[in-house]
Amino acid sequence: MYARITIFSIPPERVDEGVELYRKSVLPDAKKQKGYCGDFLLFDPRTGKGNSITFWKSEKDALATEANLYYQEQLTKFLTFFVGPVIREGYDVYINTFAHFNKKKSTKKAKS
């Protein structure tokens, strides 16, 4: 698993508006990307500092979203929000304790 972290700041008074845009626009588009596993959106509402952490099956899948311009299109949606530079970092996930990320899809039908 691979995690891409986007670090940014927005005006504190726009945090709720930014969260709503993320929920309505970014998440539906993310779910359409190959290898997408999940998302966290973190904010300090007092300062407007935020982090978006997206999880991917592999680094290759995350990088593909940059090559196909998906990532850049998502950032563009927030251009009027950002205060200062946006930083992108990527990491291999070594430990994951979130059960829903660990579940494997079963091809067998559950017994009733």
Buried (B, 14 or more C-beta within 10 A) or exposed (E): BBBBBBBBBBEBEBBEEBBEBBEEBBBEBBEEBEBBBBBEBEBEEEEBBBBBBBBBEBBEBBBBBEEEEBBEEBBEBBEEBBEEEEEBEBEEEEEEEEEEEEEEEEEEEEEE
